[in-house]
Amino acid sequence: MRREFKRYSIYVSGFTLVELVIVITVTAIIGGISSTFIRHSVMAYVNSEAYYELADRADISLRRMSRDIRNALPNSVWVSPGGDFVEFIPIKAGGRYYQDDFGANSMRVMVENVPVTANDQLVIYNLGIPGSDAYDGDNIRTITTAPNANVNQLQFAGAAFPIPSPASRFYIVNGAVAYVCDLANKRLLMVSNIAIPSVRPANFNAANARVVVGDVTGCSFTYSQGVMQHTGVMTVQLELSKNGGVARLLNLINVVNSP
């Protein structure tokens, strides 16, 4: 008996070399186009994150500067001719004195708790003009009263004050402060403990300098005094740059100069 065997046909299918090259080429083109869109989206996200970080840091710095300048001794805000730094005298404490004591080296004050510490200085009627300028030493005296938190009488060294305050106001200070644009090192500095009286511009001591913010690529100060010098406006421009993000902020600070 003869057996019959069935023949099976085997078909082998696949890509030709030409088809494979075409697929690789098309895939590369689509991948290149997709990566371009993805890259722009990722870079936009990174830039926006960098911008918000810079804007937040710049805003905090300007707020701090605004607070300090608003608490400055009247008529003590001074901007360098180049606009690269601003100097002022912060107020530690203040109040009113008895007008009858003016002209002596000791005066009673109308407040119960006047904080006095070492090297504190007394200022009366600072107008920021010759004859009444704390920077020149005209109306600033070193307090000799022993440091105490409950002082009701202030004693000071030196001559009597030249001009009385019409409102009988006094201020206690302890050195000047400056905000300095250090663009060479891309930072904004705060220099403290500047001696008074001092020659302007002052010689800043690097040991007393602290970095307020870094990545600074633009910084300037301008100051305009108001009518009769009772008010002024400080304009601060600050630019920070990092990782492709750029934040530019401008802040106007009202300065009350009623002595």
C-alpha positions in Angstrom: 0.0 0.0 0.0 1.4 3.3 -1.0 1.3 6.3 1.3 0.7 9.7 -0.1 2.4 12.6 1.5 0.9 16.1 1.3 3.1 18.9 0.4 3.0 22.0 2.6 4.2 25.3 1.2 6.1 27.5 3.7 6.0 31.2 3.0 8.6 33.4 4.7 7.7 37.2 4.9 9.8 40.1 6.1 11.2 43.6 5.3 13.5 44.2 2.5 16.5 46.3 3.0 15.0 49.2 1.2 11.8 49.1 3.3 13.9 49.0 6.5 15.9 52.1 5.4 12.7 53.9 4.6 11.2 53.1 8.1 14.4 54.2 9.9 14.5 57.5 7.9 10.8 58.3 8.6 11.2 57.4 12.3 14.2 59.7 12.5 12.3 62.6 10.9 9.3 62.2 13.2 11.6 61.9 16.2 13.5 65.0 15.3 10.3 67.0 14.9 8.9 65.7 18.2 12.1 66.4 20.1 12.0 70.0 18.8 8.5 70.5 20.2 9.4 68.8 23.4 12.6 70.7 23.8 10.8 74.1 23.4 8.2 73.0 26.0 10.8 71.8 28.5 12.9 75.0 28.0 9.9 77.2 28.4 9.1 75.4 31.7 12.7 75.7 32.9 12.8 79.4 32.0 9.5 80.1 33.7 10.6 78.3 36.9 13.9 80.3 36.8 11.9 83.5 36.3 9.6 82.9 39.2 12.5 82.0 41.5 14.4 85.2 40.5 11.3 87.4 40.8 10.6 86.0 44.3 14.2 86.6 45.4 14.2 90.1 43.9 10.9 91.0 45.5 12.1 89.8 49.0 15.2 91.9 48.6 13.3 95.0 47.6 10.8 94.6 50.4 13.7 94.4 52.9 15.3 97.5 51.4 12.1 99.4 51.5 11.5 98.6 55.1 15.0 99.8 56.1 14.9 103.0 54.1 11.4 103.9 55.4 12.9 103.6 58.9 15.8 105.9 58.1 16.7 109.1 59.9 15.0 112.1 58.1 17.2 113.6 55.4 19.8 110.9 55.8 19.1 109.0 52.5 21.9 109.7 50.1 22.6 108.2 46.7 26.0 108.1 45.0 26.4 110.2 41.8 26.7 107.0 39.8 23.6 105.5 41.4 25.5 102.4 42.4 24.8 102.6 46.1 22.4 104.2 48.6 23.5 105.2 52.2 21.2 106.1 55.1 21.1 106.1 58.9 18.7 103.7 60.5 16.7 104.8 63.6 17.0 102.7 66.7 14.7 104.7 68.9 13.2 108.1 69.2 10.8 110.4 71.1 10.5 113.9 72.4 12.6 115.8 74.9 11.8 118.7 77.2 12.5 122.0 75.3 13.7 123.6 78.5 16.8 121.3 78.6 18.0 122.2 75.1 21.4 123.8 75.2 22.8 121.6 78.0 24.7 118.3 77.8 21.9 116.4 79.4 18.2 116.4 78.5 15.1 114.7 79.9 12.9 112.7 77.6 9.1 112.3 77.5 9.2 108.5 77.2 9.7 106.0 79.9 11.8 103.3 78.1 14.5 104.6 75.8 16.8 101.7 74.9 20.5 102.8 75.0 23.4 100.6 74.1 27.1 101.1 73.7 28.2 103.5 71.0 24.7 104.9 70.5 24.4 108.4 69.2 21.9 111.2 69.6 20.6 113.2 66.7 18.4 116.3 66.8 16.8 118.1 63.8 18.7 116.6 60.9 18.0 118.7 57.8 20.8 117.2 55.6 22.2 120.7 54.9 25.4 122.4 56.1 25.1 123.2 59.7 22.5 120.5 60.3 23.9 117.3 58.7 24.6 114.2 60.8 27.1 112.9 58.2 29.2 116.0 58.8 28.9 115.7 62.6 26.9 118.9 63.0 23.9 117.6 65.0 25.0 114.2 66.2 26.5 113.4 69.6 27.8 110.3 71.3 25.6 109.2 74.2 27.5 108.9 77.5 24.5 107.6 79.6 25.2 104.1 80.9 23.4 101.5 78.7 20.0 100.9 80.1 16.5 100.0 78.8 14.8 102.5 81.1 16.5 105.7 80.5 14.6 108.9 81.1 17.5 111.3 80.8 20.1 111.4 78.0 23.6 112.7 78.5 26.0 113.2 75.6 29.6 114.3 74.9 30.6 117.3 72.9 29.1 120.7 72.3 25.5 121.6 72.6 23.2 121.0 69.6 23.2 123.9 67.2 19.5 124.0 66.2 16.5 122.8 68.4 13.8 120.7 66.9 10.5 122.7 66.5 8.7 119.5 67.6 11.2 118.6 70.3 12.1 115.3 68.6 15.2 113.3 69.1 16.5 110.2 67.5 19.0 107.5 68.6 21.1 105.9 66.0 24.2 103.6 65.8 26.0 103.9 62.5 25.0 104.2 58.9 24.0 101.4 56.4 24.5 101.2 52.7 23.1 99.0 49.9 25.8 98.5 47.3 25.4 97.2 43.7 28.4 94.9 43.2 27.8 94.0 39.5 31.4 92.8 39.1 30.4 89.8 41.3 26.7 89.8 40.4 25.4 90.6 43.8 23.7 93.2 46.0 25.5 93.9 49.3 24.3 95.5 52.5 27.2 97.2 54.5 26.5 98.0 58.1 28.2 99.8 61.0 29.5 102.7 58.9 30.9 105.3 61.2 29.2 108.7 61.6 30.4 111.3 61.0 31.8 110.1 57.7 33.0 111.4 54.4 30.7 110.5 51.5 31.1 108.3 49.7 32.2 106.2 52.7 34.9 103.6 52.6 33.0 100.4 53.0 34.4 97.7 55.2 34.2 94.3 53.5 34.0 92.7 56.9 30.7 94.4 57.5 29.2 93.5 54.1 26.5 90.8 53.7 25.1 89.4 50.4 21.4 90.4 50.1 20.9 88.6 46.8 23.0 87.1 44.0 22.7 86.6 40.2 22.4 90.4 39.9 23.0 91.7 36.4 21.4 95.1 36.7 21.1 97.5 39.7 20.7 101.2 40.2 19.4 103.8 42.7 17.9 107.3 42.1 16.5 109.7 44.7 14.3 112.7 44.2 13.5 115.0 47.1 10.0 116.4 47.4 8.7 119.8 48.0 10.4 121.6 50.9 12.4 118.3 51.4 9.6 116.9 53.7 9.2 113.9 51.4 11.3 112.0 48.9 11.0 109.2 46.5 13.7 106.5 46.1 13.6 104.5 42.9 15.3 101.1 42.9 15.8 99.0 39.8 17.0 95.4 40.2 17.6 92.8 37.5 18.4 89.1 38.2 19.4 86.5 35.6 19.8 82.7 35.9 19.4 79.7 33.6 17.9 81.7 30.9 15.4 83.4 33.1 15.5 87.2 33.7 13.5 89.1 36.3 13.4 92.9 36.2 11.7 94.8 39.1 11.3 98.5 39.8 10.3 99.7 43.2 9.3 103.2 44.4 9.9 104.0 48.1 8.4 107.0 49.8 10.8 108.6 52.3 9.4 110.9 55.0 11.9 113.6 55.9 10.1 115.6 58.6 12.8 116.0 61.2 
